[in-house]
Amino acid sequence: MPTDAKLSPVRFDPTAFGSFRFVSRDLDSGGRVTLRYALDEQITFVEEFDLPIRGTVGEADRERCEGLLSLLHWVAGVSYFKTALPPELRCETGDPPEATAALLEALYSEGLGEFAFSNGLGDLPRPRFSRPAAATGPAPTPGVTGAASTPGAGAPDALEAVLVPVGGGKDSVLALEIVRRSGVRTALLSVGEAPPIARTVAAAGLEHLIVRRRLDPLLAELNRAGALNGHVPVTAIIASVALLTASLHGFDAVAMANERSASSGNLVWEGIEVNHQFSKGRSAERLLRAALAEIAGAPQLFSVLRPASELAIARAFAGMERYHGAFTSCNAVFRIDPSLRAASWCCECPKCRFVFLALAPFTTPARLREIFGRDLLAEEGQFEGFALLTATGGDKPFECVGEEQESLAAIRMLACDPRWRDHAVVARLAAEVLPRFPPSAGDPAAVLALSDDHDVPPLLMREVRAVLRA
């Protein structure tokens, strides 16, 4: 094996490594974050983030943000750990505190559920993060909603400035509009500036902070040479860098746009629920909030859309026409390899189908043709893909799509809608899919109702209800 991080073996053997090392982390005066990792003493990785800053990062800033920088270092390491899944983790800059270790162990196991299933590993990785030898006082309980140790829990309405990460899709549009309506200072953050993000930001007209991320190019070389590869809990990485950026800019909170549907898994494998959206889900959010309670002065974090289903979000978004020409939820636009990126909706993936299906009950066929360039529910060849959104014919796809109940609810609404009921796919879904389920399944009223299981501050919850018509 080579020792130079710029070289890679002709053949990479994941079983050849015994440890994954968190080597060092640094935030320089220009806002560059440098994270270093290693497999044993043989292969090293360096990942960088360029954070948007005003002026320079001083020593006081670094001290204030050290806990959040550490969190980002630990969370982002999952991209490199997965290459070999070595049995030992070595945190050479110090062990994470109790609740943070619990978060990391979830991200490095359940957060790699799809990865483990797709690679045929037989079980989840179960790495163990060491805790500090001498903890002072009781650790916060992971997952306890509204615990007193949660940042900002004592004054949930005391928000003055909120940072909203945007990805160019409908969910982040709703999140930013809810926060804007509350009257607090609202700014947007993105990791990179893909065209849908740039268009969404332009339509919103709000302050925009751009983070630039550079994965170590060695990672792609190792993947080609035989490293284990697959889906990672990327939302947790985005949340961590958003929290660090928010702290540097003096924001009180980071408002994510994760909805309740994200907590629903795709399939059960070897007794384990595998969820493509694990790091967007409720359990991961609770663990992250508990970890933030261990970091003095950390911003709050919550998912402002957590009470809502994707179908409820689509209903609200259908009325926000100024964003219809800006947004794109298709992940083909965001592929790492530029040669594989789509320019807009690919119209052939589960995400395109789900967004089309969710918007259709609240939109005309002509309007959706303008947005997507095609009428997917009129294309007979799309039937199997739409049926799969209800887990008919297989498992729910590994994509950011809603619950099966939401897709059933949308189909029930379309089957009764004279604008849509005669479309080829809608007619087949009504005739071949709906009879498989009891009449109570996919009840639109139940799906559109808001949940009480969330950490949205009361100030913003008022706007959630207003925007989502609940």
Secondary structure as UniProt FT lines:
FT   TURN            5..6
FT   HELIX           14..16
FT   STRAND          19..27
FT   TURN            29..30
FT   STRAND          32..39
FT   TURN            40..42
FT   STRAND          43..50
FT   HELIX           59..76
FT   HELIX           78..81
FT   TURN            82..84
FT   STRAND          88..91
FT   TURN            92..93
FT   HELIX           98..107
FT   TURN            108..109
FT   HELIX           110..112
FT   HELIX           113..118
FT   TURN            119..120
FT   TURN            142..143
FT   TURN            145..146
FT   TURN            148..149
FT   TURN            151..154
FT   TURN            156..157
FT   STRAND          161..165
FT   HELIX           170..181
FT   TURN            182..183
FT   STRAND          185..191
FT   HELIX           195..204
FT   STRAND          207..214
FT   HELIX           218..225
FT   HELIX           234..249
FT   STRAND          253..256
FT   HELIX           260..263
FT   STRAND          267..269
FT   TURN            270..271
FT   STRAND          272..274
FT   TURN            276..277
FT   HELIX           278..280
FT   HELIX           282..292
FT   TURN            293..294
FT   TURN            296..297
FT   STRAND          300..303
FT   TURN            304..307
FT   HELIX           310..317
FT   TURN            318..319
FT   HELIX           321..323
FT   TURN            324..326
FT   HELIX           331..334
FT   HELIX           338..340
FT   HELIX           350..359
FT   HELIX           360..362
FT   HELIX           365..372
FT   HELIX           376..378
FT   HELIX           380..382
FT   HELIX           383..388
FT   TURN            389..393
FT   HELIX           404..415
FT   TURN            418..422
FT   HELIX           424..428
FT   HELIX           429..433
FT   HELIX           434..436
FT   TURN            439..442
FT   HELIX           444..448
FT   HELIX           458..467
FT   TURN            468..469
//
